[in-house]
Amino acid sequence: MKNGGGRTSRIRRRKLFTSSESRGVNESYKPEFIELKKWLKDRKFEDTNLIPAHFPGTGRGLMSKTSLREGQMIISLPESCLLTTDTVLRSYLGAYIAKWQPPPSPVLALCTFLVSEKHAGDRSPWKPYLEVLPKAYTCPVCLEPEVVNLLPRPLKAKAREQRTHVQEFVSSSRDFFSSLQPLFSEAVESIFSYSALLWAWCTVNTRAVYMERAPRQCFSAEPDTCVLAPFLDLLNHSPDAQVKAAFNEETRCYEIRTAVSCGKHQEVLICYGPHDNHRLLLEYGFVSVHNPHACVYVSKDILVKYLPSTDKRMNQKISILEDHDFIDTCWKKVLIGEIISDTNEKASLDIAQKICHYFITESKAVLQKVSHMKDEEVALINQLTLVETLWTEELKILQASAETLTSLQTAFT
């Protein structure tokens, strides 16, 4: 992944936050969490600060058992609990990975292990962890085509790129999976199906923590930075959260400390990074309500549509915007600019307001369509609700922007 974007830089830059809006319902009594607790204890981890719970708005997460003070250690997960590429290399897959050419990527190794262990069922030593992982995901690659078509244009394009990437990831690995046939009595084609690998890819992509590992010849040049952390990965996201988190080389544990205090029986939240809602939906499969990083993206074709057709330097201006990565910029940046003259400033405000009203009209139309589809397509209601939340948050930004533009225009009248 690219530096500054993608998996390497985005994987759970963990910061702590506590939700005071509502208290969760304890789920530690559920069989899957009882088994997970036993499994973790066997691997030298026993948490005394957090318990699994279900919260309105965020779903399954972790709740504080007692008040947490600033700087307190809340999780210290031993290396023995982490699922890493070392875990894979020490397993029955290790010899096959070591001899395969060209070398598989670290992500492929992790995905292969997840699918294989899930297929093993009760025979897998990782079953207690696998049982608490989501059965399905809501990243755009998992959404139905008719739902993807409802996404804002820039996100729709990225969603299709994501689907293509996953399809190529799977198809390019078929020969490697075939080499694993001696390990299985069933055909590898049925075990390493597209749906199974999609689940594994989403598990790694949405739940991994960042941990740098030294490059090894048995893997491709892709950075080996993805680590799955059972129990710890139940922590949900808030853009306002603050913690200190890292793998401690001395204790050989992945540790998280609070940066703020936390009340008893509150949800403990972390920040996956300062991401807008497009990024959160694309990479993690959810939308954050009241996200301070949320924005509306304005694409090149919309700018061209509303810029004056008499502008002879239109192409040159668009080229400059593209060169400086301002095409597909966010709505907040559209409202920022240097005043050259009152005339030009008023013209710019007029254009910005037209673009804003265009997006408001579009947002309302899509929301109406989504509302109708929720009545007609009951099976898609969860996916449609996700898209509905995204458009609702964008509409809030647009309506606030329209008010700001109206106020600015008043100064010129």
N, C-alpha and C positions, 0 to 999 in steps of 0.2 A: 504494500500500500504506500501511497505517497506520503512524504514527510509533511506534517501539518494537516493532513486529512487522511481518512481511511483508518484501517484497523490499528496500525502502530501508534498513531497519535491520539486516537479517540477512545481506545479501550479503557473505559471506566477510570477516568481521572477522579478518584473517589474523594468526595467531600461530604461531610455529614450534615444532616438537617433533620429536624423532628417536626412532624405534622401535629398541630394542635387542633385541627378541624374535627377530627373524630377518632375514637378509640377502636382498635381492631378486636376481632373475635378470635380468641385463642384457638389455634389448630394443632398444638403440640400433642394432643391426644389421638390424632389420626394415625392409623396404622403405618402409613408411609413415613411419617415423621418420627414415630417411635423406632422404626427400623433404621432410619437415617441416623438417629441419635446413637443407637447401639454401634452402628458401623463407624461413626466418627470417634466414639469412645475407644473402640478397638485400635484406632489409628492415633491414639494419644491426644484427642481433642474432645473437651467437654466444656461447652459454653455455659457461663453463669449469668450473662448479661442480657441475652436476646432469646426470644422464642418465636416460632412461626405463628403468624396470625393473618386474618383476612381483613382488609380495610376497604371501605367504600372509596371508589375513585381510583385506587392504585391496585386493588386486588391482593393477591398473596404477597406478604412481605415479612419483615422482622419487627417485633415489638420489644421495647425495653422492659425488663423484669423489675428493675430498680432505677432510681434516678442515676444518671451518668454525669460525672463532673467533667469540666473542660480538661483536656489532656489525658483522659482515662483511656486505657486500652479496652476496646470493645470486642475485637476479634484477633486472635493469634492462631492462625490455621497452620498446622505443621505441614511440612513438605510432603509427608507421607499421604496426606489427604488430597494433594493437588494432582490433577490429571494433566500431565505434560507430555512432550514428545519423548522424554526419557522413559516415561511410563510405557509408551508404545514400543520403544526399542527394546525394553526388557521383556516384552510379552512375546507370544508366539508369532507376532507379525515382524519382529525385529530382523530376523534372518532374511525375510523376503524383501523388506525395505532396503537392507544393506546391499543386496545384490542387484536391485532394479535400476535399469538405465533407460532414459535419463532419470536422475534422482527425483523422487517425489517431493512435493512441497510439504512443509511442516503441517499446514492446514489439511492437506490430503491425508497425512498420517493420522491426525486426530480424528478426522471424519471416518476413516476406515475403521479405526478402533471403536468408535461410538456405535457404528452400525453393526460391527461384528459382536460386540458385547451385548447390545440390545437383542440381537438374534439369539444369543446364547441363553437368554432368559434367566431361569433360576440358577444356572451353572455359572453365571457371571459374578465375580467378586465385587463388581461395581453396580450390581442390581439396585441396592438401596438408593444410590445417587440417581441412577437412570429413572427410577420410579417417580422421583419428584420433579424431573425435568418436564417442561411443557410437552404435551402430546402434539401440538400444532403451533404455528407461529403466524404473525400478522405482518411480517415484512412484505413489501409490495410484490416480491417474487412469489409469495404464497397466495396473493389475492386473485380472485376470479377476474378474467379479462374485462367483463362489464363493469367491475368495480374500479379497476385500474383506469379505465376510460374516463372515470369521474374525477380523477386527480387533476390538480393544476398542471398546465402544460409542461413547465420545467421539471416537475417531479414525475410526471408521466413518462417523459423521455428517460429520466434516470432509472425509473422502475423497469422500463424495457431493457435498458442496458444491464441492470442487475439480473434480470431473467436470462439474458443472453450469456452473461458471465457464468452463471450457475450451470446452464445447459452445456457450455463449453468445458467447464470444470468437470462435469460428469462424463461427457462423451470422450474427452481426452484421457480419462483414467481407466477406460474399459479394459485395456490390455493389462494394466497393473492388477485389476481385480481378477482377471482370468488367471493370472499367475498364482493367485491364492487358492485355487480350486482344491489342491491337496489337503487344505485345512478343513474342508467342509464336505459333508455327505450330500448336501443339496447343491443344485446349480448356483454358481455365484451370481448369475444374472438375476435370479429371484431374490437373493439376499441383498445385493447392492443395487437395488432398484432406484429409479429416479426419485421416488417419493421418500425412500429411506435416506438417501444421500442429501436430499433437500432438507430434511429434518436435521441431519447431522451438521450440515453447513450453517443452517440458521442457529443451531445450538452454539457453535463456536463463534459465529459472527456477532451474536447478540449477548452472549453471557461470559465470554472470556475476559480475564483480567490481563493487564500488561505486565510482562516480566521478561526482561532481556535474557537471552541465552546465547552462548557462544555458537557460531556457525559450525556445522559438521558436514563432512563430505557426503554422507549418506542422504542429505537433504539438498534441495535446490537452493538457489541464492536468496529466495524470499526470506525476509526476517523471521526468525523463530521467536515470536513474542507472545503467542496465545497460550494461556493457561486456564483451565477450568478449575474453579474453586468451589467445591460443594459447600452448601449452607451459606457461605458468604455471598454467593450469587443470587440469594433471595432478596437482597437489599434493593429497594426501588429508587427511582430517580426524583430529584428535585433540583431545579436550577439554582436554588439558593443555598444548597447544602455545603458544609465545610468539614473535611477530615484530612488527616495525614495518613497516607497509605503507601506501603512498599514491601518488598520482600526483604527480610532481615537476614543478611548473610551469616551473622553470628548465631542467631537462634534457629536459623533455617525454617522460619515461619513467615507466612504472609500476614502482615500486621496492619490493623486499622485503629487509629486513635482519634478520639473526638477533638474537634477544635472549638466546640461550644458545648454547653451543658444540655442535658436532655432530661425531661420529666419522666416519671414512672408511667408505664403502660402507654407510651406514645410510640408511633411508628418512627423508626430510625431510617432516614433517607440519605442517599448519596447522590453526587452529581456525576453524570457520565461525561460531562464536558459542556462548554458554553454553546450548545447547538440550537439552531432554529428548529421549527417543527417539521420542515421538510427532511432535515437530516435525521431527526429522531425517528420519524416514521420509516425512512429508508433503511436505516441501520439497526433500529431496535424494535420497530413495529408498534409504536405508540405515539400519541400526541400529548404534549404538556399544556394544560390549561393555564392561562395567565403567565405564559412563558416570556420573560423579559427579552429573550433573544429572538422571538418570533418576528417574522417579516413576510412581506408579499414580494415575490420576484417579478420583475418587469423584463420581458424578453425583447429581443431585437425587433421582431416583427411588430410588436405593439408600439415601440418607440417610433419606428418608421411610419406607422399608420397615423400617428398624431403629430409628428413634427411637420412644420410647414413644407408643402410640396414645392414652394417657390425657392426654397433654400438650395442654392447651387452647390453648396459645400456639404450637402447631406452625406454623401458617400465618405468624404474625408472625415467627417465628425464620427460617423459610425465606426470607421476604421480605427480612429483614435480610441474610442470606447472599447473596441475589441482588443486592441493592443495592450490596454491597461486593465483588462479583465473586468470592465464595468458592464459589459453586456450580460444579461441575466442577473443584473444587480437587484438588490432588494429595495422595497418601497421606501424605507427610511432614508436611503441614500439619495433617492430621487428628490427629496425635499431639501437637500443640503446643496448649497452652491454659492458662489461669490457674486455679489451684485455688481454688474457692469454699468447699468443705467436703469433708471426707473422704467423706461419703456421696455427694455429687454427683460427686466425682472417681472413686470406685469405679464408679458407674453409667456414667460416661463411658467408663471403661476397658472395662467389660463390652460396651458398644455397639461401641466401636472393635474389640474382639476379634472380635465376631460378624461385623462387616463384613469384617475381615481374613480370617477363615476362609471367608466367602462367596466372596471373590475368589480365595483359594487353591484352593478346590474348582473354581471356574470355570476358572482357569488350567490346572489339571491336565486337566480335561475337554477343553478346546480343544487342548491339546498332544497328547492321545491321538487326537483327531480329525485333527489335522494329520499325525501319524505314519501313520495309516491312509490318508489321502489321498495321501501321498507314495508309497505302494506302488501305489495305484490310478491316480493321475493323474501319470504320469511327465513329461508335457509341462509340468506346472506346478511341477516340483520346485524350481526356483530361487525362484519367488514364495513357495511354501510354506515353504521354508527361511528366507526373510526374516521371515515371520510367526512362525515357530517361534522364531527368535532373539528377537524382540520379547517374546513371551509368557514365554520362559525368563528373560529379564532382569527382567520384572515379578514373576515367581514368586520370584526371589531376594530382591527388595525385600520382598515380602509375608511370606516366611518369616522374614526378619530382623526385620520389624516384629512378627510374632507372638511371637517370642522376647522382644523388648523389652516388649511388653504383658504377657506372662506374668510377667516379672521385676517390673514395676510393680505388678501385681495382688498378688503375694506380699507386698508391703509392707502390704496392707490385711487380710491374713489372720493 
